[in-house]
Amino acid sequence: MTVLEKYADLLINYCVEAQPGERIFVASTFLAEPLLREVYRAGLRAGAHVEFDLDFRGKSNIFYAEANRDQLDYLPTLKKKAFDEFDGYLFIRAPYNLRESQNWDAAKTALRQKALAPITEQYFKRTATRDLKRNLCQYPTQAAAQEAGMSLEDYERFVFNACRLFDEDPKAGWLEVRRSQQEAVDLLNSCTTVRYVGDRTDISFSTKGRIWMNSDGQTNMPSGEVYTSPVEDSVNGHVYFPYAFHGGVELTDIRLEVKDGLIESWDAATNKAYLDKIFAIEGARRFGEAAIGTNYQIDRFTKNILFDEKIGGTIHMAVGQSYLQTGGKNKSTVHWDMIKPMQEGGQIYADGQLIYENGHFL
């Protein structure tokens, strides 16, 4: 099998576990055509019905430049039906341009997010139970490679290696990830308090009544993390993130002070105004996720959260929207993962016991 045939087989038969008669909705761009052909082939061989929604270059730019209020409020018919009724959803990122959103009208984007809220809520509701089996993945494009500071050929190898596509049997590799991560999940689920300690960081939270999840490649490809949603008013302390990337904006030296779950003060060496803007959004000053990255085949930042949050030896915390499947209750139009390396002196305590040090579970 070629690497793209392996990729398609993994997406269809492991990630969304397509069954005969099921409907699979695939969203991507025309740049991903080589992979989309193999996904279609694999889906048909699995007996599924595969339908596509493909973006062309500049589509969103045109929309935010030209759309009137009625068009901003309109719910996309095909996506709504898929999120309401289909069995599987593959979102294959294949960007033309990763910076075009910086030029969109902020008022229009806010109206659009508000209008799409019912679809978004349905998406979170059905994916939380895998009633809608979803997977987010990446097809290597020149824009993504440039953003990562890599040639397209090097970026292809990076993506395919992170997804274990060079393994003889990628599915078996991800099943082993599932098994090994379950040990950490079982330990964390037996505890109710967690504390992250590291460079300019000492932050704790309760997970009482919450669930740590084993992210084993079924909902994200690649994956390799364990995650939960902290009890909303339980987060206390301070945390430092050396670098963050969101909405095409880069920030450095981010510092957050948290009391009883609310981010009370914040600072950044660059683009602090962007933090001010985000934290003005409802629900964004509380944490919706706390997680630990475990994919040691991802060894660098690429400004792509699908990969960066999985880096082995890191933790991340997301401000904003919680995950229903973990028991989280915070709601927001924002879900922004901020990543912290733990390889040099980082520690994690669970119920007061040291369970993780220098980027590895003990």
ZAMARGU-4260 file (C-alpha; in steps of 0.2 Angstrom, whole numbers, plus 5000, padded with zeros to 4 digits):
<rodrens>
0) 5000/5000/5000 | 5006/5018/4997 | 5007/5030/5011 | 4990/5038/5005 | 4982/5022/5004
5) 4987/5018/5022 | 4981/5035/5027 | 4964/5033/5019 | 4962/5015/5026 | 4967/5022/5044
10) 4954/5036/5043 | 4940/5025/5036 | 4942/5009/5046 | 4950/5015/5062 | 4946/5033/5065
15) 4928/5033/5060 | 4926/5014/5059 | 4914/5015/5044 | 4901/5002/5043 | 4891/4996/5028
20) 4876/5008/5025 | 4884/5022/5036 | 4885/5040/5029 | 4902/5048/5030 | 4903/5067/5028
25) 4921/5073/5022 | 4926/5091/5022 | 4942/5098/5015 | 4949/5108/5000 | 4953/5103/4982
30) 4972/5103/4987 | 4969/5086/4996 | 4962/5077/4980 | 4975/5064/4981 | 4970/5058/4998
35) 4952/5061/4995 | 4952/5049/4980 | 4959/5035/4992 | 4947/5040/5006 | 4932/5038/4994
40) 4939/5021/4988 | 4942/5015/5006 | 4924/5021/5011 | 4916/5012/4996 | 4925/4996/5000
45) 4919/4997/5018 | 4901/4998/5011 | 4899/5016/5017 | 4891/5031/5008 | 4904/5045/5007
50) 4899/5063/5003 | 4911/5078/5001 | 4911/5097/5004 | 4926/5105/4996 | 4932/5123/4998
55) 4941/5132/4984 | 4955/5145/4986 | 4949/5161/4994 | 4931/5155/4998 | 4930/5162/5015
60) 4938/5179/5010 | 4925/5181/4997 | 4911/5176/5010 | 4917/5189/5023 | 4919/5203/5010
65) 4902/5200/5002 | 4890/5192/5014 | 4875/5202/5020 | 4866/5200/5036 | 4854/5187/5030
70) 4869/5177/5022 | 4879/5178/5038 | 4864/5171/5048 | 4861/5157/5036 | 4864/5139/5042
75) 4873/5128/5029 | 4861/5115/5023 | 4873/5101/5020 | 4883/5103/5036 | 4868/5105/5047
80) 4861/5089/5039 | 4877/5080/5041 | 4879/5085/5060 | 4861/5080/5063 | 4860/5064/5054
85) 4876/5057/5047 | 4887/5043/5056 | 4904/5049/5052 | 4913/5066/5049 | 4931/5068/5042
90) 4938/5085/5042 | 4954/5085/5032 | 4964/5101/5034 | 4972/5106/5017 | 4974/5125/5018
95) 4978/5136/5004 | 4982/5151/5016 | 4984/5151/5034 | 4984/5170/5037 | 4968/5175/5027
100) 4957/5176/5043 | 4967/5191/5049 | 4959/5202/5036 | 4941/5197/5040 | 4928/5209/5047
105) 4928/5206/5065 | 4909/5211/5067 | 4905/5199/5053 | 4915/5184/5060 | 4906/5187/5077
110) 4889/5187/5069 | 4894/5171/5059 | 4900/5162/5075 | 4883/5167/5084 | 4873/5161/5069
115) 4882/5144/5068 | 4880/5141/5087 | 4866/5128/5085 | 4876/5118/5073 | 4892/5119/5084
120) 4882/5114/5099 | 4875/5099/5090 | 4892/5094/5084 | 4899/5094/5102 | 4884/5084/5108
125) 4885/5070/5095 | 4904/5069/5095 | 4905/5068/5114 | 4896/5051/5113 | 4903/5046/5096
130) 4885/5046/5089 | 4894/5056/5076 | 4911/5048/5074 | 4923/5062/5069 | 4941/5064/5065
135) 4952/5079/5062 | 4967/5076/5052 | 4980/5085/5040 | 4984/5084/5022 | 5002/5092/5019
140) 5001/5108/5009 | 5013/5121/5004 | 5005/5134/5016 | 5006/5122/5031 | 5024/5118/5027
145) 5029/5136/5026 | 5020/5140/5042 | 5030/5126/5050 | 5046/5132/5043 | 5049/5116/5033
150) 5050/5111/5014 | 5034/5102/5008 | 5044/5086/5007 | 5050/5087/5025 | 5033/5092/5031
155) 5025/5077/5022 | 5037/5066/5031 | 5034/5075/5047 | 5015/5072/5046 | 5015/5054/5040
160) 5027/5050/5053 | 5017/5058/5067 | 5002/5047/5060 | 5012/5031/5061 | 5010/5029/5042
165) 5027/5022/5040 | 5023/5008/5051 | 5019/4991/5043 | 5002/4992/5051 | 4997/5009/5057
170) 4981/5003/5065 | 4991/4991/5076 | 5002/5006/5081 | 4988/5016/5087 | 4980/5002/5096
175) 4996/5001/5106 | 4996/5019/5109 | 4978/5017/5116 | 4984/5003/5128 | 4999/5012/5134
180) 4990/5028/5138 | 4976/5019/5147 | 4988/5016/5161 | 4990/5035/5164 | 4971/5038/5161
185) 4967/5025/5174 | 4979/5033/5187 | 4972/5050/5184 | 4954/5044/5185 | 4958/5037/5202
190) 4963/5055/5208 | 4953/5071/5211 | 4966/5084/5212 | 4980/5088/5199 | 4995/5101/5200
195) 5006/5106/5186 | 5023/5113/5192 | 5037/5120/5181 | 5045/5136/5174 | 5036/5150/5182
200) 5021/5139/5184 | 5012/5132/5199 | 4994/5128/5195 | 4981/5116/5203 | 4963/5110/5199
205) 4950/5098/5204 | 4944/5084/5193 | 4931/5077/5205 | 4917/5071/5194 | 4926/5073/5178
210) 4934/5060/5167 | 4951/5059/5159 | 4950/5053/5141 | 4962/5042/5131 | 4965/5051/5114
215) 4971/5037/5104 | 4969/5043/5086 | 4951/5041/5083 | 4945/5059/5085 | 4962/5067/5080
220) 4975/5060/5068 | 4988/5061/5074 | 4984/5060/5092 | 4993/5055/5108 | 4987/5064/5123
225) 4976/5062/5139 | 4964/5076/5143 | 4950/5082/5154 | 4940/5097/5159 | 4944/5104/5176
230) 4930/5109/5188 | 4927/5126/5182 | 4929/5136/5199 | 4943/5125/5205 | 4958/5131/5195
235) 4971/5141/5206 | 4988/5147/5204 | 4999/5154/5190 | 5005/5147/5173 | 5018/5152/5160
240) 5017/5147/5142 | 5033/5152/5132 | 5023/5153/5115 | 5006/5152/5109 | 4998/5153/5091
245) 4980/5157/5088 | 4970/5165/5074 | 4986/5168/5064 | 4993/5178/5079 | 5009/5173/5088
250) 5011/5177/5106 | 5026/5174/5117 | 5029/5174/5136 | 5011/5172/5141 | 5008/5173/5160
255) 4991/5170/5168 | 4985/5172/5186 | 4970/5162/5191 | 4959/5162/5206 | 4944/5151/5209
260) 4944/5146/5191 | 4944/5164/5184 | 4959/5171/5175 | 4961/5187/5184 | 4976/5195/5176
265) 4986/5191/5161 | 5001/5197/5151 | 5012/5193/5136 | 5028/5199/5129 | 5020/5201/5111
270) 5002/5204/5106 | 4995/5206/5123 | 4981/5216/5114 | 4975/5199/5106 | 4974/5191/5124
275) 4963/5206/5129 | 4952/5203/5114 | 4950/5185/5117 | 4947/5187/5136 | 4933/5199/5132
280) 4923/5184/5125 | 4911/5175/5136 | 4918/5160/5144 | 4935/5163/5138 | 4943/5167/5155
285) 4939/5150/5162 | 4948/5134/5157 | 4939/5121/5147 | 4953/5108/5146 | 4969/5102/5154
290) 4980/5089/5145 | 4996/5080/5144 | 5004/5077/5127 | 5012/5060/5124 | 5016/5058/5105
295) 5035/5058/5106 | 5036/5056/5087 | 5031/5074/5086 | 5047/5083/5091 | 5044/5102/5086
300) 5032/5116/5085 | 5024/5119/5068 | 5011/5132/5073 | 4997/5119/5070 | 4988/5114/5086
305) 4983/5097/5079 | 5001/5092/5081 | 5008/5105/5094 | 4997/5100/5108 | 5002/5081/5106
310) 5021/5084/5108 | 5027/5071/5120 | 5034/5079/5135 | 5022/5094/5136 | 5006/5099/5144
315) 4993/5111/5138 | 4978/5120/5145 | 4964/5127/5134 | 4954/5143/5139 | 4935/5142/5134
320) 4924/5128/5128 | 4924/5112/5138 | 4922/5094/5132 | 4905/5086/5136 | 4913/5069/5136
325) 4924/5074/5151 | 4910/5081/5161 | 4915/5099/5157 | 4902/5113/5159 | 4910/5129/5152
330) 4903/5136/5136 | 4912/5148/5124 | 4915/5151/5106 | 4933/5150/5110 | 4944/5134/5113
335) 4962/5140/5113 | 4975/5127/5118 | 4991/5134/5126 | 5006/5123/5127 | 5020/5121/5140
340) 5036/5111/5138 | 5039/5100/5154 | 5055/5091/5148 | 5067/5102/5160 | 5061/5100/5178
345) 5042/5100/5174 | 5032/5090/5187 | 5014/5083/5189 | 5006/5079/5205 | 4990/5069/5207
350) 4982/5069/5225 | 4999/5075/5231 | 5009/5061/5223 | 5023/5064/5210 | 5017/5055/5194
355) 5027/5064/5180 | 5043/5072/5179 | 5054/5079/5165 | 5042/5075/5151 | 5038/5057/5156
360) 5026/5048/5167 | 5035/5039/5181
</rodrens>
